[in-house]
Amino acid sequence: MKNIFISSVVCLLGFLSLSTFAQNSVKPNVLVIIVDDLRPKIAAYGDQIAVTPNIDYLAETGVLFENAFTAVPVCGASRAALLSGKKPTTNRFVDYNSRLDVDFPDAESLPNYFKDNGYYTISNGKVFDATLDSESAWSEPAWNPEGEWTSVLFVRGRELPARNARRDDLQRAYLDHQLGIIGPAFERLEAADTDYPDGRVAEKTIEDLRRLSGLDTPFFLVAGFRKPHLPFTAPERYWSLYDSTDFVLPSTYYETPFGVPSNPIHNSFELRQSYADIPQEGLLEETQALHLIHAYHAAVSYADAQVGKVLNALTDLGIEDETIVVLLGDHGWSLGEHTMWNKHALFDIALRTPLIIRAPNHLSSRNNAVVSLLDLFPTLTELSGLPLPQNLDGVSLVPILSNSQVGVRTAAISRWFDGASARTDQYRYTDWRDESGQIEARMLYDLSVDPDETRNVAEEDRYKDVVFELSTFITSDDSGQPWSPMVRDHVEARKSMQTLVE
Ligand SMILES: [Ca+2]
């Protein structure tokens, strides 16, 4: 009986404070945590190996979205889209170097909107891809820790403890590389969390929370952690959470999907071009691939630990119950699936990302609805009791935070240069169109029977209606923009590569 009574009081208090937010008199704080290149390799998402106790805790106390997708599978464009609530087209938010204030200067960004509505806004770490993008959005200049963002330790000339025997190997990897300037794709050293940038982002964020919790105005703080983005640098103790024998290659490591067009298959250029000791063509040797998979996990656990420090600070400061917390990745990541590494493709593995929203007065749950990172802007606006801005391309997820049985959209659309992909609860349909809109290639995966996307069924008769419906859906989403020169260059380069292969 006592428990029931307590629950009733909690519910009543919850209802009252929810009403208060809606009435504009007290605004909740907003803390957004972006974890770069994080796919749902998280225990709370059912991953059997990942050690992520802090994100798991957030998931246990919030709403976990099982089917959240980025609008563009690359950092800069994904962030410009999700931080503006505007969809990508063939003329904006195209690649890693996209900037919101260049591609769409008239769009009001999410942090700018909160700032205009009385919030104190802060950007720590990697938020917009370019630190100076949309500067006016922030109450203080966007902050980043010092040092190269790739931050392999010994390059900075630091004296490392002698126990770091691997240092010699790593230095050799640099020196031996033909370009002599790029480092290994991982680093395993005895180091403090704060030796790497993310540890310092956590420290700065905690200092800010301490300061901001004493202000009369609510805050909108975004903390952007850089791991598990390449290079997979993480202190030794996060590597030691795993045994190297824990890992296996993905079942699709050696093969692209049956019947796939060549359009979405890339050569993992980010990994090959930027890091020493990676072969310039062909599959990575199994031992190297497994080591990189281990390294990704170490980097995920390191990022998770930094998330934990920030979440603990909310509790210690007593502001957990008045702060909305969102955690997301900026896109998915291939760890060798379909012969590929990195993002840059319209497959589920490169598009699906974690999304967890913990809002005061909403019970924790898991939600299977298909959602887009574009939905973040209207969701945070509604949760904070602010008026919904006009012309956002996302939809508010507030109706489904409390009801996991309903959906908010037919499909989530993602774009990558001339390709567009529609994800429903059962299918991933993708097509590539020429500049006049004619479909040149397409693929369809029936995820209900083929969750790993191994068989393109777009040309099978029994899926004819699905293909028609989803290609029509993409047509209706198309804003009819002309191609930007970047899209033309990309398509030309891909076609010349295809010709070479043929
Ligand atoms: Ca990224």
Boltz pocket constraint, residues with backbone or C-beta under 6 A from the ligand:
constraints:
  - pocket:
      binder: B
      contacts: [[A, 36], [A, 37], [A, 74], [A, 75], [A, 229], [A, 330], [A, 331]]
      max_distance: 6.0
